[in-house]
């Protein structure tokens, strides 16, 4: 970092990337990470900080609970928290927390995919119907669309699988996972 010219060191992007390097090297201070996230209204660094403790879900839970305000700022951190709670305290508790934040994330596909995972089979089918009817949900990564298609397949909603795969084909080339699901669906 010292070799980077001073004017570049003050750049928001450079500061964020330098902190990412510290996280990767295990040298990041949690409170400095949080402070930088708040200053820039970007919380991906906090998520990346947490990921280094993936083998210790209790630690992840404790860190998030000390910075609970971030749960309304970043869907990835929020979903990580829901998953940790679901593992440690059960699916019902995870679902309860998920639903208590619906007003923040009801427009995110990731929220609804997680809800399907936490619901009973009957309720999950209703959620999948909701997702299929709500075409304007945003998503963070294209992997979420793959998870949705896998869920549709698992729930034997083959027509919806084809619709979603067609939509994916219109935007980009299919991943190996989607080609596999398409082939499996054709065999049904």
Order of alpha helices (4+ residues) and beta strands (2+ residues): alpha-alpha-alpha-alpha-alpha-alpha-alpha-alpha-alpha-alpha-alpha-alpha-alpha
